[in-house]
């Protein structure tokens, strides 16, 4: 089933959410949910943090969810109690997920399979999915609806591609990895964690290799991207809307939180943690067991928790190792 196109008027949204419109005609047609910087005349967005009020005033959004106390001048606003929760509900209404199209045959009749493909027993291919030439699907692979695979891709047993996943040419994904699962998005509403619908997708560039038991979450709205030539080790987690550049190395047990951007040729060594909504500049290296808590400029080499320039971290550790001896000397007077 293709994506359902939904529209609501500003008044429809006001009635559903119990809010009040300001500076907005009630019959304005809203057809999509977008972040402030991507919004257009037919988009609705939200402002949950007043520090982004300037960005909201500059947005082209046709409507913005905001609390009663936020001043957005004459920008079209729908005043609601919980703007982020209103945003989440609007995603569900305007971008509904279609039901999966299951087939009695392993390869859906509407799928397109390129010349030279090999599909093992137990592998399944969803509706309108396109496989390029010479793809290999091992036993137990599942590819959802509306996916696209380039030429020469190989997926090992247990790999799952959720709906709308896009792979470039010569992509290899090892056993039991999941691409396109829901991102970890919730909002606390009246004491309960309410789910934010995740309706984006994942795009993986040419010549990417993904290890075993890797999870790459789809975006909330747009794509999560893995750039050309990037190599991902086993047991790596990539959060929703993460943007990974070209030829990066993500080593085992690394976790990248949502909406973080990595430049090109970035190396994240084993067990690295990266917080969300930051940028790591191209050709940066993060040492093993480090946690990156703020954006890094190009060419950085950092280690530690929180990560800091490598030389600074090693000097701090050396000083810490001398501390017991210094304490003994102090106690002796």
N, C-alpha and C positions, 0 to 999 in steps of 0.2 A: 504494500500500500504506500503511495507517495505521501509526502508531508501534507497534512491538512492546513489550508490557509484560513486563518480566522481573523475577524476584525471586530472591534467593539468601539462604540462611541465613548467620548470622555464621560458623558452622563451615565452610560452603562457601568463604567468602572467606578464612578462615584457611588452609584447605588449598591453595587456588589461589595464595596469596601466600607461603606458607611462614612464617606468623606465628603468634603465640600470643595467645589471648584472655584478657582480665582483666575481671572484674566484668560479664561479659556472658553470658547463657544461649546455648549453642551453637545452639539452634533459633530464635533471634530472626530474624524475617523482615526483610530489607533490600530495599527496592524502588526506591530512588533515591539519587543522589549530589547533595549540596547543600553550599554554603559553610556555615561554622560558624554564622553569624547567621541563616541561613534553614532550617537543618536541623530535622527533626522526629523522632518516635520511630522511623519506618521509614527514616530517612536515614542514610547514612554520609558522614562528612566527614574532614578531615585536619588535622594540625598539623605543619608542616614547620619553623616558626620558634618556638623556645621563648618568645619575647617575647609571643606571642599565647596563652600558656597560660591566662591569666585568661579570655579570650574562649572558649576551648575548655571550661573548667570551667562556664561559664554557658550553653553551647550545649545545646539539647534533642536533639541527635543521638543516635540509638540506638546508634551505634558511631563511634569516631574512630580513624583510622590515626595512630600516633605511634611515635617511636623509643623504644628501651628505657629511655633515661635521663630521659625527661620524666615529671614527676609530675603526674598529673591526678586525684589522690585516688581516689574510688570510681567515677569516670566509666567507662562501658563503653569499653574500648580494645582495639584489635588492634595488637600490637607488631610492627612491620615495620622493615626496614633502610632503605627509601626511601619515606617516607609520601607524597610528591608523586607518585612513580611508581605507587604502589599506588592512589592517587586516580585517576590517569589510566586505569589498567587497569580500575578499577571502572566508570568512565564507559562504556567500550567494552562491558562485560558487561551493565550494567543499562540503558543507553540506546542500544541498537544502531541504527544507521542502516539504514532499509529500502532495498532496491534501487529505483532509479527505474522508473517505469511508462511505458515508451515506447508510442506508439500509431502505427498505420499512417496515421492522419490527423493533420493539423497541430494540430487541437484535440482533446484527449482526449475520448472519449465521456462520461466522468464529469464533465467541466468544466461550469461554469454560466456562460453568457455573457449579460450584461445587455442590455437594449434599447438600440439605437442604437450598439453597439460596432462599430468598424471594425478588422478584422484583415487586415494586408497579406500578400501572398504571401511565403512564407519565414519567417513568424512561427509560433511553436509555443507551445501552452498545455498544461500538464501535468495529471495526474489530480487530480480533486476541487478544482481551482483555481476560484475564483469571481471573475468580473469584474463590477464594478458597471456602471451605465448610462453610455453615451457614452464609453467608453474607446477610445483609439486606440493600436494596436500597429503600428509601422512595420516594414518588411522586416528580417528577421534578428533580431527580438526573440525571446528564449527565456524563458518563465516556467515554473518547475519545478512539482513536485507540491505540493498543499496550500497554495498561496498565496491571498491575498485582496487584491483591489484595490477601492478605493472608486469612487465615481462620478467621471467626468470626468478620469481619469488618462491621461497621454500618455507613451509610451515610444518613444524614437527608435532608429534602427537600431543593432543590436549590443548593446543592453541585455540583461543576463542577471540574472534574479531566481532565486536558489537557493531550494530547498524551504523552505516555511513562512514566506516573507517576507510581511509585511502592510503594505499602503499605505493611507493614508487617502484622503479625497476630494481631487480636483484636484492630485494629485502629478504633477510633470513630471520625467522623467529623461532626460538627453541622451545622445548616442551613446556606445556602448562602455563605459558604466559597469557595474559589477558589484556587486550587492547580495546579501549573504548568503554570501560565500565564507568559507573557514575562517580563523579567527584565527591569529595567529603564536604558537603555543604548543608548546614543547618542554621536555623535562627531560633532563638529562645522566645517563645510566645506564651505568655500566661503560665509559666512554669514547665513548659514542655518543649522539647526540641523538634521543631517542624522542619520537614525536608524542603530544601530548595531544589526544584526540578533541574536536572542536568540534561540539556537537549542539544549540546554541541556535538563535536566529533573529534577524531584524531587524524592527523596527516603525518605520514612518515616518508622521508625523502629517499632518493636513490642510494643504494649500497649501504644501507643501515643494517647492522646486526644486533638483534635483541636476544639476550641470554634467557635461561630457563627461569620460570617463576617470577617474571617481571610483570608489574601492573602499570599501565599507562592510562590515566583517567581521561575521559572526554571533557571538553570544555562545558562550562555552564551554558553559554550561548554559542560562541564561536569555537575555533579549533584549538586543541593542544597540538603543538608541532615538534617534531624531531627532525633536525636538519640533515642534509646530505652527508653521508659518510660517517655519521656518529656511531659509536660502538658502545653498547650497554651490556654490562656484566649481569650475572645472575642476581635475583632477589633485589632489584632496584624498584623504587616506587616513584613515579612521576605524577604529580598532582594536576588538577584541572587547570586548563588555560596556560600551562607552562610552555614557554617558547625556548627550545634548545637549538643552538646554532649549528653550523657545519663542523664536522670532524671533531666533535667533542668525545671525551672518554668518561663514562659514568661507571665507577667501579662498585663491586658488590656491596649490598646493604645500604647504599646511598638512598636518601629520601629528599625529594624536592617538593616544597609546599606550593600551593596554588598561585598562579599568575606571576611566578618568577621568570625572569628572562636571563638566559645564558648566551653570551656572545659565541664567536667561533673559536675552535681549538681550546676550549675550556676542559680542564681535567679535575674531576672530583674523585679523590681517592676513597678507599674503602670506609664505610660507615660514616660518611659525611652527611650532616643534616643541614638543610638550607631553609630558612624561614620564607614566608610568602611575600609577594609584592616587592621584591628587590631585584636588582640587576647585577650580574657578574660579568665584568668586561672580558673581551676576547683575550685568549692566551693566558688566562689566569689559571693558577694551580692551587687547589685546596688540599692540604695534607690529610691523611687518614685520621678518623675519629674527631674531626673538627666540626664545629657548628658555626655556620655563617649567619650572622644576625643583622647585617646591614650591607648595603650595596658596595661593590668593589670596583675600582677603576681597572682599566686594561693592564695586563701584565702583572697582576698581583700574585704574590706567593705567600699564602697565609696558612697558619696552623693554630690549633688550640680551641678552647671553649671559654668565652666566645673567640672566634678566629681573629687573629691579629697578624701583622707582618711576622714572617717566620723567624727572623733574627731576634725580634723583640720577645717572641714566645720562648725561644730557647734560652735567652738570657734570664727571663723570669723563672724558668724551670731550674736553671743552674743556681739562681739565688735561693730558690725554695729548698733545694737539696742541701745548701749550706746552713740553713736555718737551725736545725737541731744542734750543730756544733756551736753556733753563735749563742744560742740560748744557754748552753752549758757554761760557756765563758761568762755570760752575764750573771748567772746564778753564783758562780765562784767569786764574783765581785772584782 
